[in-house]
Amino acid sequence: MNNHHQTDVLVIGSGPAGALMANLLARRGVDVVLAEKGLDFERNFRGETIAARSVLTLRELGFGPSLEEHGFVELEGISFREKGQSIMSMDYRRFPIDALPIDIPQPAMIGAFNRQSVTFPNFRLLMGHQFTGLIERDGKVAGARLEDPDGKPLEIGARLVIAADGRFSAVRKASGLKAKITPMERDFVWFKLPRPEGWLHESQLVVKKDRHLVILPTFPDLLRIGYNVPKKGFGDARRQGIEAFRASVIDLDPRLADLVNTHIQSWNDTSFLEIFTAEVDQWSRDGLLLIGDASHTATPILGQGVNLALQDTIYFAPVIAEALKQSIGPVPAATLEPTAALRRKHKAMVTHFQRLQEANLAKSSAVGTMLRRAKLRLLNLNPGKYRLLDKVLNAPHDMPVEVLHGKAA
Ligand SMILES: Cc1cc2nc3c(=O)[nH]c(=O)nc-3n(C[C@H](O)[C@H](O)[C@H](O)COP(=O)(O)OP(=O)(O)OC[C@H]3O[C@@H](n4cnc5c(N)ncnc54)[C@H](O)[C@@H]3O)c2cc1C
């Protein structure tokens, strides 16, 4: 590619949000460049859970066969365990939605999007290209500067730059759009273990006072486990050594003792995730839009990060295609903000629920944990629990059919 290029839309970041957005725009005939700083899509310990709503969406968009061909784990339920017992459980098959959440590695899903995208002559994928700055004209965003894999600068002029570069978005920082970052009380250490024979395809939250493990069945035959540490406590955990870490995990869930002792040999077998939420009141400027984690970073509770990212693209793609037709020059922020407001509402509902859960999980006193157990036992007996969780897990429920179908299929 020359060191200057012009396109309709430049998408920065080929995660779930950027790759699907570029695909949906390319289907609509929009000239798209997708720039990804990585040289491949290998990424361990990312959101691998696709919520049921997004599974339906991806099937509608025709990605069902690619996902089937790769294979995935269907998640059949979720349970909350304390003192070796299930206190509250839910069977995902009882939700009023015609799909189960699935676990599939991100490279498989992103690969499916990009494999189709490259068949469109109006799509271009630039791997190993890092965003370095925005190009602005008259206070409007008019493109971006990138660096190619050899470190050579490249300018891409675009009528819309889409920031899909994740939770630490460099594009967001360069744009001046402000994010409110709220750290959660705890961070996470992730690791993977083989899934024991006979283990159900259910997600588990294993709790002891204010410590917990999130255990997720993971493709193909693994468990992905998140262990919570106090904020910025990973340094302390490392100083205490891997032996102490193993002991602490086993203390929480003795069922994992043999697996942890065999498979967690060093810190290289783990991955650290800082937990925070990022809220951005304004997602667009003239010529610029934030989507996915760049516009709203959620916590891992209930595995909604990928869902939120994918749903952003479904809502925005038809609006962007129309705005490109109806205007000249940079896409006006005013055409994007009504959709951003809808998406913020969905995200705010998820964040609110996640914060309640965080507060619940942070209880450490005898009275606090007793009350938590009592509340969960009561909820478990109430069939209304499916209605309550459906609102969060399977949102959005009010997706206009034309948003999904549009001219996408
Ligand atoms: C360790 C970890 C564990 C997680 N666990 C869960 C979980 O259990 N459940 C859940 O739902 N979510 C989880 N998440 C969050 C989930 O992965 C994200 O919500 C989801 O991937 C967001 O998609 P995205 O496309 O917005 O951003 P990302 O997936 O972060 O993709 C951003 C892309 O932009 C690229 N990029 C970044 N900077 C630049 C740049 N300057 N130039 C060019 N490209 C750039 C990156 O390489 C990446 O490919 C986890 C995240 C992490 C990091």
The ligand as a Tripos MOL2 file, in Angstrom:
@<TRIPOS>MOLECULE
LIG
   53    58     1     0     0
SMALL
NO_CHARGES

@<TRIPOS>ATOM
      1 C1         -7.5390  -11.3010   29.8750 C.3       1 LIG1
      2 C2         -8.9680  -11.0080   29.4630 C.ar      1 LIG1
      3 C3        -10.0030  -11.8550   29.8620 C.ar      1 LIG1
      4 C4        -11.3270  -11.5700   29.5070 C.ar      1 LIG1
      5 N1        -12.3200  -12.4020   29.9030 N.ar      1 LIG1
      6 C5        -13.5760  -12.1490   29.5260 C.ar      1 LIG1
      7 C6        -14.6340  -13.0400   29.8360 C.ar      1 LIG1
      8 O1        -14.4370  -14.0470   30.5050 O.2       1 LIG1
      9 N2        -15.8830  -12.7590   29.3730 N.ar      1 LIG1
     10 C7        -16.1380  -11.6430   28.6080 C.ar      1 LIG1
     11 O2        -17.2720  -11.4220   28.1550 O.2       1 LIG1
     12 N3        -15.1660  -10.7880   28.3150 N.ar      1 LIG1
     13 C8        -13.9160  -11.0070   28.7440 C.ar      1 LIG1
     14 N4        -12.9410  -10.1640   28.4000 N.ar      1 LIG1
     15 C9        -13.3180   -8.9900   27.6370 C.3       1 LIG1
     16 C10       -13.5510   -9.3260   26.1620 C.3       1 LIG1
     17 O3        -12.4260  -10.0220   25.6710 O.3       1 LIG1
     18 C11       -13.8060   -8.0160   25.4650 C.3       1 LIG1
     19 O4        -14.9730   -7.4100   25.9980 O.3       1 LIG1
     20 C12       -14.0020   -8.1660   23.9590 C.3       1 LIG1
     21 O5        -12.9230   -8.8530   23.3760 O.3       1 LIG1
     22 C13       -14.1500   -6.7650   23.3770 C.3       1 LIG1
     23 O6        -14.0040   -6.7950   21.9980 O.3       1 LIG1
     24 P1        -13.3930   -5.5420   21.2300 P.3       1 LIG1
     25 O7        -13.3760   -5.9370   19.7960 O.co2     1 LIG1
     26 O8        -14.0900   -4.3010   21.6280 O.co2     1 LIG1
     27 O9        -11.9070   -5.3610   21.7910 O.3       1 LIG1
     28 P2        -10.6790   -6.3800   21.8100 P.3       1 LIG1
     29 O10       -11.1250   -7.7780   21.7770 O.co2     1 LIG1
     30 O11        -9.7950   -5.9380   22.9190 O.co2     1 LIG1
     31 O12        -9.9470   -6.0930   20.4010 O.3       1 LIG1
     32 C14        -9.2110   -4.9290   20.1850 C.3       1 LIG1
     33 C15        -8.2760   -5.1570   19.0060 C.3       1 LIG1
     34 O13        -7.6070   -3.9480   18.7210 O.3       1 LIG1
     35 C16        -6.2270   -4.1970   18.4930 C.3       1 LIG1
     36 N5         -5.5030   -2.9630   18.8240 N.ar      1 LIG1
     37 C17        -5.2930   -2.4360   20.0680 C.ar      1 LIG1
     38 N6         -4.5960   -1.3090   19.9680 N.ar      1 LIG1
     39 C18        -4.3570   -1.1050   18.6460 C.ar      1 LIG1
     40 C19        -3.6620   -0.1020   17.9130 C.ar      1 LIG1
     41 N7         -3.0530    0.9540   18.5360 N.pl3     1 LIG1
     42 N8         -3.6080   -0.1930   16.5580 N.ar      1 LIG1
     43 C20        -4.2000   -1.2350   15.9050 C.ar      1 LIG1
     44 N9         -4.8680   -2.2270   16.5710 N.ar      1 LIG1
     45 C21        -4.9390   -2.1580   17.9090 C.ar      1 LIG1
     46 C22        -5.9170   -5.3540   19.4400 C.3       1 LIG1
     47 O14        -4.7530   -6.0620   19.0310 O.3       1 LIG1
     48 C23        -7.1890   -6.2010   19.3120 C.3       1 LIG1
     49 O15        -7.1180   -7.1180   18.2480 O.3       1 LIG1
     50 C24       -11.6130  -10.4120   28.7500 C.ar      1 LIG1
     51 C25       -10.5780   -9.5610   28.3290 C.ar      1 LIG1
     52 C26        -9.2540   -9.8440   28.6890 C.ar      1 LIG1
     53 C27        -8.1550   -8.8980   28.2210 C.3       1 LIG1
@<TRIPOS>BOND
     1     1     2 1
     2     2     3 ar
     3     2    52 ar
     4     3     4 ar
     5     4     5 ar
     6     4    50 ar
     7     5     6 ar
     8     6     7 ar
     9     6    13 1
    10     7     8 2
    11     7     9 ar
    12     9    10 ar
    13    10    11 2
    14    10    12 ar
    15    12    13 ar
    16    13    14 ar
    17    14    15 1
    18    14    50 ar
    19    15    16 1
    20    16    17 1
    21    16    18 1
    22    18    19 1
    23    18    20 1
    24    20    21 1
    25    20    22 1
    26    22    23 1
    27    23    24 1
    28    24    25 2
    29    24    26 1
    30    24    27 1
    31    27    28 1
    32    28    29 2
    33    28    30 1
    34    28    31 1
    35    31    32 1
    36    32    33 1
    37    33    34 1
    38    33    48 1
    39    34    35 1
    40    35    36 1
    41    35    46 1
    42    36    37 ar
    43    36    45 ar
    44    37    38 ar
    45    38    39 ar
    46    39    40 ar
    47    39    45 ar
    48    40    41 1
    49    40    42 ar
    50    42    43 ar
    51    43    44 ar
    52    44    45 ar
    53    46    47 1
    54    46    48 1
    55    48    49 1
    56    50    51 ar
    57    51    52 ar
    58    52    53 1
@<TRIPOS>SUBSTRUCTURE
     1 LIG1         1 GROUP 0 **** ****
